[in-house]
């Protein structure tokens, strides 16, 4: 499973074998990768975003506006 994160410190901690000697990401089951904050589509569900960025993220997630007339 690939997990995308916009926090480099979290990725460093996850890959540090001293801190996590028996975690799933050490066995290769979970891979944490960096993604820039502006590309983090999960933010549309958790943060207040500028309208343009919000609309771009909604489009990337293929979400439909149920209130938009057909």
N, C-alpha and C positions, 0 to 999 in steps of 0.2 A: 504494500500500500504506500502511496506517495502522499506525504503531507506537506502542503505549502505554507510557509511562514514568512512574515515580513520583519521578523526580529532575529537579527544575526546572533545575539547572545543566547537566545533560547536554542537555536540550532547548535551552537557550540556546546552548551550544557548537555544537550541530548546525545551528541557524539563523543562526549568525554567518557572514556571507559573507567576512569577512577570514580566518577559519581554514579555511574549506572552499569554495574557489572553483570546484571541479569535481566536487563530490559529487552523487549522485543526488537527495538531498533538496533541493538547490538548484533542480533542474529540475522539482520537483513530483512526481516518481515516488514518493518516500517522504515521508510526513507524520508528524512526531512530535507526539503529543498527551499532555497531562498526565492522569494518573489517580491518585486517592488510593491510598496504600499498602494500605489495607484492602480496596480493590476490585481489586487486582492479582492476577488468578487464576493467573498463572504462578508465584506464590510457593508454591503448593501443591506444585509439582514441585521447588522449590529450597531451601525453608526449613522449619524446624520451626515449626509454628503451633499456637496453642491449639486444642483439640478442636472447639469451636463454629465458629471461623473456618475450620478445615480442612474440616469437614463442609459448610459453606456453599459453599466454593470447589469442592469435589468435585461438589456438586450443580449449580453453575453451569457446570461443564465437561461435565456429563452423563456422568460417569465411573461405571461400575458396580463394586460390590464383588463380586469373583468368589468370595469366601468366605462371602457372605451366603446363608443357605438360601433356596431359592425357595418 
